[in-house]
Amino acid sequence: MTSSIALFLLQAPADEGFFNLIVEKFNEGNDGGWMWPVLITLTLGLAIFLERIITLNLADINTRKFIVNVQEALQEGGVEAAEQLCAQTRGPVASVFQAGLMRSHEGIDAAEKAIAAYGSIEMSFLERGLVWLSLFIAIAPLFGFLGTVVGMIAAFDDIEAASDISPSIVAGGIKTALLTTAGGLIAGIILQIGYNYCVSKIDRLIAEMEESSITLIDSIILLQEGKPLVPAVEATESTETED
């Protein structure tokens, strides 16, 4: 999404002075100084969004392939080999797997409790920073509305000072008021899109984490019973492919 925005900006016709227009409107709406809080809020929100995107992309792995690798490691080298594989793999799924495997020798119940506890920790890591992003989404339009109120007050002060309601007297204050509102709404919309993207990606990672945790518990049970792990997985995958 970020690359799409950058591509759009780069493709803006140079003769239209796209960036010059943005700067001009910013300066016009900044007579009362209320465009700066909007810009600062947008900048901080985008910084959090970009940090979350990088973190979430690093946490995203091919879960299906990883599960198969863990099951192969369990079948060939036991729990220790699977733990080593999880330690060498990034992402919340690998961390949850490692926590469950480390407690597997204490029984299935202990492994399930470890997976649930560590899963909650990983969820908090994934959602870190979203509270601040939602805050900036809320206050960016509020700064714009506050600038609108201040601009309207200035417009009425001009009317009172001139004892005249001529449009030329109030136009400047009203224009400033409307520009701050527009700036705040634009900032809120941009940050809201980024927030929803992060939430959707986090929801998918959590769903994968929960589904793969069930598969891990089943694999540990099969291992303790001395039953094969990988053939069953390969048969399931081939069935899904045929469907």
Secondary structure, DSSP 4 states (H G I P E B T S, - for coil): -HHHHHHHHHTS-GGGTHHHHHHHHHHHHTTTS-HHHHHHHHHHHHHHHHHHHHHHHHH---HHHHHHHHHHHHHHHHHHHHHHHHHTS-SHHHHHHHHHHHTGGG-HHHHHHHHHHHHHHHHHHHTTTHHHHHHHHHHHHHHHHHHHHHHHHHHHHHHHHHT---HHHHHHHHHHHHHHHHHHHHHHHHHHHHHHHHHHHHHHHHHHHHHHHHHHHHHHHHHHTT--SHHHHHHHHHHHHH-
